[in-house]
Amino acid sequence: MTFNIHNGINWNGKYDLDGIIEFIHKVQPDLAGIQEVSCYWSRKTRFQHMEGIFAEKLRLYTYFSAAFSRGKKGLFGNLVLSKYPFINGWTERLPGNLEPRNFIVVQLQIKGVRFNFLTTHLGLSGVERLGQAEKILRFGVQLGNPLIIAGDFNENEYGPGVSLLKEHWVKHTQTPRLGTVRSRKNIIGPEIDMILTTPDLSVNNLTIFDNFLSDHLPVVADLELKTSWTEIAGANIYL
């Protein structure tokens, strides 16, 4: 799953972290990249520690990294949810001057296979997104296979950053196509929340859920590993 939760604020402008948690619990993803997650952020979010609430209520492993902060304790960034414990985890800052951005990478073992999972939220300009995609590419190719990249890319698949990533990884699409961001006029706009993978992962099903839990629509993919585990299992390869 990839889901930009809009800091827990639903499309109607109300804080509804419980609704988001209920949705994720219903879908039961093995892995989820969640963007716009905060801890101790504002009165609107009740100064809640979202990572801790996700972990407690969903009983999942969590890996949170703040892209930026405010005040003494306020944090805002990306979160990974997983049914499986993490072997390794990294956070990398992304280049750009408009807003601080980062990406998270985790490694985990699923039935003896080492999986790599990356989630991110790219920046607000095409030039920044291209530079950010270049850094993700440099890091991602070192991780090897299988790799899942899930995030809010702030551009469609023909934008400069996503176009670069598509030269190396496969972007999966729902049929018929549906956008992933909803305007204030209740118009679903472009598909900017995406899941990409290395070619050894095929998609059995991809669904964009048309709900009002955020200004973004969550994307969920059922992925199947096509390569024998004997060809990829082993020690961690990122140095």
C-alpha positions in Angstrom: 0.0 0.0 0.0 0.9 3.6 -0.5 -1.2 6.2 1.1 -0.7 9.9 1.7 -2.9 10.5 4.7 -2.9 14.3 4.7 -1.7 14.4 8.3 -4.8 12.5 9.3 -7.2 15.2 7.9 -9.9 13.7 5.7 -11.3 15.3 2.6 -14.0 17.0 4.6 -11.4 18.8 6.8 -11.9 16.6 9.9 -9.2 14.8 11.8 -10.0 11.1 11.4 -6.9 9.0 12.2 -9.3 6.3 13.5 -11.0 6.0 10.1 -7.6 5.7 8.4 -6.5 3.0 10.8 -9.8 1.1 10.3 -9.3 1.2 6.5 -5.7 -0.1 6.8 -6.9 -2.9 9.2 -9.6 -3.9 6.7 -7.1 -4.1 3.8 -4.4 -5.9 5.8 -1.4 -4.9 3.8 1.9 -6.8 4.4 3.8 -3.5 3.7 2.6 0.1 3.6 4.3 3.4 2.8 2.4 6.2 4.6 3.2 9.8 3.8 2.3 13.0 5.7 2.5 11.4 9.1 3.1 13.5 12.2 4.0 13.2 15.9 3.1 15.9 18.4 2.3 18.3 15.5 -0.7 20.5 16.2 -4.0 21.0 18.0 -5.8 19.9 14.8 -4.1 16.5 15.1 -4.6 16.5 18.9 -0.8 16.5 19.3 -1.0 12.7 18.8 2.0 10.4 18.2 0.8 8.8 15.0 3.5 6.2 14.7 2.8 4.9 18.2 -1.0 4.8 17.5 -0.5 2.9 14.2 1.8 0.4 16.0 -0.6 -0.1 18.9 -3.9 -0.3 17.1 -2.7 -2.2 14.0 -0.1 -4.4 15.8 2.4 -3.8 13.0 6.1 -3.0 13.0 6.7 0.7 12.3 9.6 2.7 10.9 9.1 6.5 11.0 11.4 9.2 9.8 10.7 13.0 10.0 11.5 15.1 6.9 11.2 18.2 9.1 10.2 19.4 12.5 8.7 22.3 14.4 8.7 23.4 18.0 10.4 21.2 20.5 8.8 17.9 19.6 6.7 18.2 16.4 7.8 15.8 13.6 6.4 15.3 10.1 7.4 12.7 7.5 7.0 9.2 6.2 6.2 5.9 7.9 6.5 2.3 6.9 4.1 -0.3 8.3 5.0 -4.0 8.1 3.7 -7.3 9.3 7.4 -8.5 9.4 10.2 -7.3 11.6 12.9 -5.1 10.0 16.4 -6.4 9.3 17.8 -3.0 8.3 16.5 0.5 7.8 17.8 3.8 6.4 16.6 7.3 6.0 18.1 9.6 3.3 17.4 13.3 2.8 16.5 14.4 -0.7 17.9 17.4 -2.4 15.8 20.5 -2.8 15.2 24.0 -1.4 11.4 24.3 -1.3 10.4 21.8 1.4 12.5 19.2 3.2 11.9 15.7 1.8 13.3 12.3 2.5 12.9 8.6 1.7 12.9 5.5 3.9 14.2 2.1 3.0 13.7 -1.0 5.0 14.8 -4.6 4.5 12.9 -7.6 5.8 12.7 -11.3 5.4 9.5 -12.9 4.1 9.5 -16.7 4.0 13.3 -16.7 3.6 13.4 -14.0 1.0 15.0 -10.6 1.6 12.7 -7.8 0.4 13.6 -4.1 0.0 10.9 -1.6 0.5 11.2 2.2 -0.2 8.7 4.9 0.5 9.0 8.6 -0.3 7.2 11.9 -0.9 8.8 13.9 -3.7 8.9 17.7 -3.8 6.9 20.5 -5.4 8.9 21.4 -8.5 9.8 19.3 -11.5 13.5 20.2 -11.2 13.6 19.1 -7.6 11.7 15.9 -8.3 14.2 15.0 -11.0 17.1 15.5 -8.6 15.3 13.5 -5.9 14.6 10.7 -8.3 18.2 10.6 -9.2 19.2 10.1 -5.6 16.6 7.3 -5.2 17.9 5.6 -8.3 21.5 5.7 -7.0 20.4 4.2 -3.7 17.9 1.7 -5.1 20.2 0.1 -7.7 22.5 -0.9 -4.8 19.7 -2.7 -3.0 19.1 -5.2 -5.8 16.1 -7.4 -6.2 13.3 -7.5 -5.2 12.6 -3.9 -4.5 9.2 -2.1 -4.0 9.0 1.7 -4.3 5.8 3.2 -3.0 5.0 6.8 -2.6 3.5 10.2 -3.4 5.5 11.4 -6.4 3.7 14.7 -6.9 3.6 14.2 -10.6 2.2 11.7 -13.1 4.1 8.9 -14.7 5.3 11.2 -17.5 6.9 13.7 -15.1 10.7 14.0 -15.1 11.3 12.1 -11.8 8.9 9.2 -12.4 10.1 8.9 -16.0 13.6 8.4 -14.8 12.5 5.8 -12.3 10.5 4.0 -15.0 13.7 3.5 -17.0 14.9 1.1 -14.3 11.8 -0.2 -12.6 8.2 -1.2 -13.5 5.4 1.2 -12.7 2.1 -0.7 -12.0 -1.3 0.6 -13.1 -4.9 0.0 -12.3 -7.2 -0.8 -15.3 -9.3 1.2 -16.0 -7.1 4.0 -14.8 -8.1 6.3 -11.9 -6.3 9.3 -10.5 -5.1 9.4 -6.9 -5.7 13.0 -5.7 -9.1 14.7 -5.1 -9.6 18.4 -5.5 -11.7 20.6 -3.3 -14.3 20.5 -6.1 -14.5 16.7 -5.7 -12.7 16.0 -9.0 -10.2 13.2 -9.0 -7.1 14.5 -10.6 -3.9 12.9 -11.8 -2.3 9.6 -10.7 0.6 10.8 -8.5 0.6 8.0 -5.9 2.3 5.0 -7.4 3.9 1.6 -6.8 7.0 0.6 -8.8 9.0 -2.6 -8.5 11.9 -4.5 -9.9 10.8 -6.7 -12.9 10.9 -9.9 -10.8 7.7 -8.8 -9.1 4.5 -9.1 -11.0 1.1 -7.6 -10.1 -1.9 -9.8 -9.7 -4.2 -6.9 -8.9 -3.9 -3.2 -8.3 -6.7 -1.2 -6.7 -7.1 2.5 -6.1 -9.6 3.0 -3.3 -12.0 5.8 -3.9 -12.6 7.0 -0.4 -12.6 10.4 1.4 -10.1 9.6 4.2 -7.6 12.1 2.8 -7.2 14.3 -0.2 -5.3 11.4 -1.7 -6.6 7.9 -2.7 -4.8 4.9 -1.3 -3.2 2.5 -3.8 -2.9 -1.2 -3.0 -1.1 -3.9 -5.1 -1.1 -7.6 -4.8 2.4 -8.5 -5.8 3.9 -11.9 -6.6 7.6 -12.7 -6.7 8.5 -14.5 -10.0 12.1 -15.3 -9.2 13.1 -18.4 -7.2 14.1 -17.6 -3.6 17.3 -19.6 -4.1 18.5 -17.0 -6.6 18.1 -14.0 -4.3 18.3 -15.1 -0.6 21.5 -14.3 1.2 23.3 -11.6 3.1 22.3 -8.0 2.9 23.8 -6.4 -0.2 23.6 -2.7 0.6 27.0 -1.4 1.8 
